[in-house]
Amino acid sequence: MIRTRIFPEYNYKGIYFDGKTIRIALDTSKPIKALTYPEFYDVKITPVCRGRCEYCYMDSLPDLSHPKNCTDKVKDFFGKLTENQKPFQVAIGGGEPTESPEFIEILKAFHDLGITPNYTTNGMFVPGPNVDRIINVTKDYCGGVAVSCHPQLKQYWERATDLFWRWQIKLNLHIVISDSESSDYFRSIYNEWKDKVNHFVLLPYGNFGRAPEKEIDWDYLVSVMPEDTSKIAFGANFHPYLAENMDKFNVSLYDPESMSKFLDLETMKVYPSSFRLEEV
């Protein structure tokens, strides 16, 4: 299915197909402006997670409560939008989204609205009672899955990644980058999985939530990059690093948060991103 959105006031046309978006400036002499109705939403469906990562910027924990009526909230919020206003895709997260008792129904709700759902998982649902249902609904409704490669959860994310790969589900791996050790960890993952996954998404360590202070060793990360970077993608918060190193990577840059927003289903508030909680 091909979808198109046009906002002349923002000098924007977007064409979406096969999980990809082509952005076109209607007036090529001017830049595309930030969109009031973004083409992509991050959607937090639960704060619950059993991972206990010490650097969790969302401060997720296993003993928190799931928000109620999230499926109805999705239908109400996105169902009121016109076809031109609806996002092309959403990234469903948390916490750990597969922990939500409404997870599967939420995926179906987005699919029925004509919005492609994707989600990020730490893989801890494998093994578990809902594995078969989650895999089947992912195959039927989702554009793809991102698996977070947290070192302390290696046994879980590797098992989940292998499962998604065997089911031929479009797959990205997320790796948090801070010091040289984390960059070496990324390179070891890249060497092992480069022939099985679509992209390796590098996310800069964020000093948010309960995360202790750390610096990002950008120069070391650059030094361990593979020669072929076609499967490497960067999280939005790497924008300032990339802007100063345009000669090193063949990437397309736009201002972070100009094409996307963050929606918390518990509060039904919209923010610029999950890293900048200033209500819009």
PyMOL commands that set and color helices and strands:
alter all, ss='L'
color gray80, all
select helices_A, chain A and resi 8-10+70-79+97-99+103-112+131-141+151-166+180-193+218-223+236-243
alter helices_A, ss='H'
color red, helices_A
select strands_A, chain A and resi 3-7+12-17+20-25+40-44+89-93+116-121+144-148+171-177+199-204+232-234+260-264+269-271
alter strands_A, ss='S'
color yellow, strands_A
deselect
rebuild
show_as cartoon
